[in-house]
């Protein structure tokens, strides 16, 4: 091809990612003073508001302890980390015991370690 020849290009299909993995939230109450929020799926900017709503509502109530179980989380983005930070601040302010369960989940443990939150968020 020389500088005077016309440029020829054939577009190719670029695979697009499928729909985001759904976020599943399960609320259990092992006793009247404790709530456990189990999270499964991807925790990112599109799903974090759901977790925020559920956890912060529990922290504004009369509970003594809230446990957030992240052992089934596939992806933890900055928006999910932000929810955990806000929840920790509110729990401390209200005197509520907030605990995070990683369940050996490397994705979650690594995100907490990299951000330095592993030292500040109480984990079970």
C-alpha angles and dihedrals in degrees: 000000000000130000090262097052116098116254114249123198131167114203117231127205114260113210111240122210116257124245115304117272109263120250114233118202121188123187120201131173110210088181137355094269099046136065125190118202110195114199125198129175131022120343107201141126093295096048105030095083090064092054091044092053093049098044098041091049089055091048091052091055133073099277122128096205138026122189121196110199110203096167092114097046113124097190131017115196131183091270090059091047088051091055090053092049093050091046091051092051093049093045092052092047092051096040094244122146107240117189131182122211116204095171091206091302104159093199092059097036091051093049091051092047095047092050093045091240094118087079094050105038113074108235133198 
